[in-house]
Amino acid sequence: MIARPTRTDWLLLLAIGVMWGTSYAFIKLGVETLPTFTLIASRLGIGLALLVTVVVVARQAPPPPGRIYLHLAVMGAINIVIPFTLITWAEQSVESSVAAVLNGAVPLIVIVVAALVFHDEPITLNRLAGVIVGYVGVIVLVLPGLVAAAGGSEVTGELALLGSTLAYGIGAVYARRNIKGLRPMIPAVFQVGFAFVMVSLLALAIENPFAVRWNGDALLAVVWLGLLGSGLAYLIMFRLLSRIGATATSQLAYLLPVVGIVSGAVMFGESVDARIVIGTGLILGGVALVNSRYGERRLWGRRSAAEAR
């Protein structure tokens, strides 16, 4: 049974916001020294070690052999390998604050994709309004980069970040459709495990990671991202999901862009100009409209078998 959030729950939610919100700044710190796949594999290795330790101590049994492992491998690719790669690559040219804000638009992607897949998640008036407002915010953030790249063949960092947001949104819907009946920690440890194997193979094939010269900044970035962003944050998240439910936990969407902006400004002196403020406000406003209890009149979406008769 879902409990009413306590002060401790809200503090834990704030802690996750700090862990994941600052991840974008620490990715920026890491890419100054480490190649993309080497950075990702290193952070996933640390996070996986922590998650496996917790699962073993808690004596949580893995699922029996079957198709579930294929779904978990797909989740590892969609939810981790693809977005982590796109974000890490993008932050070689894009400010970490922009990465944090654009990834804050994931709920807007989920709304659209879920309406195509599930009959119980239709597009409603408030959701449509939220998606429109949120995507105006995305345009405000992305348009300058697209204009600057006009006439060229390169893919801008902003587009890569939009690709990561799309991957996260599809991953959320895929998980609801295919990952069922498992204790919450099991999907986490197997997704991270599969992703670690995939990214490690890519690093070995492309980057020669053992020849990389590490420094203090790179080590700090990997340890922060591994222990907190890829490890402890998952543990806290699943505790909150089981205690206070998905609705209360979804408030995290409001924290990540704000924390990302602040951490980017503090660590790298990234400017917080009108474009960042307006784009962030529109995206957060869109997410708020999506979660509003007003205007829930169904406009469009898949119908159940019973409704289709």
BELBEL-V626224 format. One record per run of one state. SS is the DSSP state (A for helix, B for strand, O for the rest). FROM is the first residue (numbers start at 1). TO is the last residue. If there is no record, write none. Layout:
BEGIN
ss/from/to
SS/FROM/TO
SS/FROM/TO
END
This chain:
BEGIN
ss/from/to
O/1/6
A/7/21
O/22/22
A/23/30
O/31/35
A/36/57
O/58/67
A/68/90
O/91/95
A/96/103
O/104/105
A/106/117
O/118/122
B/123/124
A/125/148
O/149/156
A/157/178
O/179/183
A/184/206
O/207/208
A/209/211
O/212/215
A/216/249
O/250/251
A/252/268
O/269/273
A/274/290
O/291/297
B/298/300
O/301/304
A/305/308
O/309/309
END
